[in-house]
Amino acid sequence: MINFLPIEDEDFTFSSLFQNYEEGHTDVTDFGMYPFFRLKYFFLDRERLPIMTLKIDEEQIERFDMFKNIFIRGDYFYLIAYHYFIHIKEYEFEYKVEGKMQIEDKNGGLKTVSFFEPLYNALIEEKVKSQKLLRHEYIVSKNKYLYINKLTKLLFNDYYDLDDAIRKEKNVFAKYGMAVKEVYLEVFRDFYSNFVDYLTTENFEALKKLVYPSKKEVQSFKLATRKNYRNLKDIEARAKIVESIKQNLIDKGFISEITTFEQVYDLFDNKRRELPKIIWLKDITSLATFYKIMEDDKIIQDAEGEHWKILADYFILKNDSEISREELKSKKKSTNFKILADLESIFDLLKKIIA
């Protein structure tokens, strides 16, 4: 049996979140424990995991050579990867990709089992246990409003960290992030249904957006609507525009020459990224300027505040370094004349064919 989280056999205790709010310590910012907090262990990197508490000991992994890169890089979804390699007896890359594993049966032979099943069971078990703690604390709380809204914000932060971890995937185990995400969404549906009377308008609207996402939700950029294109049908015009944007970005040295038409097309099709990230060859200031020029020249539609997230999701630096939305947000528009001129020229064909 795979125990992703250590079995707790201690006396019942309230969470530190509950205790602080009951005692009036509402200015506390670091809550070590709160309902559902252990769900984040499934996707954090090694540096942020409580290694001793989780009883992680990589020296016990028989096939450490297969685990080595994950250990060295400190990938996200570390706990999930660790429990795969600590339990397998025979390693097959295809099995890892397919979510299967070979373990030793009671007779000493090899048995192929699903790795997803015990993982999903562990997630559900943790969710149910935390729901019980939440209900207990909620019922007896003297500060229900403060308690439930703070918990909601804490879980939002964890959920957004999970979303970032999925985006920054480096190993095959990141695909299990979708299962972790599903559990968080079940928790949010519960909040939306049962705690609505105590939720702030801000938290209620944020929950609603997660629980009932709009099909029109912004996933990537979308070219601004044009009344017509000179001598071209819309679909044909769009394809020509995207191809010109791609080629101009390559020719001006902004993106890698291996970039495909489909990658750039998706960037401007309000579509969640499914293809590899586009390799950005210049600095982050130039990437931020790329967006600001598109915004200033009305090349794209309003991204509803998601523009930095889109850029961080669709681009990666040439040294395989991830780009954070916070760093993009902090950059001002470049004052380098050549950079500005080159970026503005990226959209020459679009400006030329607009009637």
Secondary structure, 3 states (H helix, E strand, C coil): CCCCCCCCCCCCCCCHHHHHHHCCCCCCCCCCCCCCHHHHHHCCCHHHCCCCCCCCCHHHCCCHHHHHHHHHHCCCCHHHHHHHHHHCCECCHHHHHHCEEEEECCCCCEEEEECHHHHHHHHHHHHHHHHHHHHHHHHHCCCHHHHHHHHHHHHHHHHHHHHHHHHCCCCHHHHHHHHHHHHHHHHHHHHHHHCHHHCCHHHHHHHHHHHCCCCCCCCCCEECCCCCECCECHHHHHHHHHHHHHHHHHHCCCECCCCCHHHHHHHCECCCCCCCCEEECCCHHHHHHHHHHHHHCCCECCCCCCHHHHHHHHEEECCCCCCCHHHHHHCCCCCCHHHHHHHHHCCHHHHHHEC
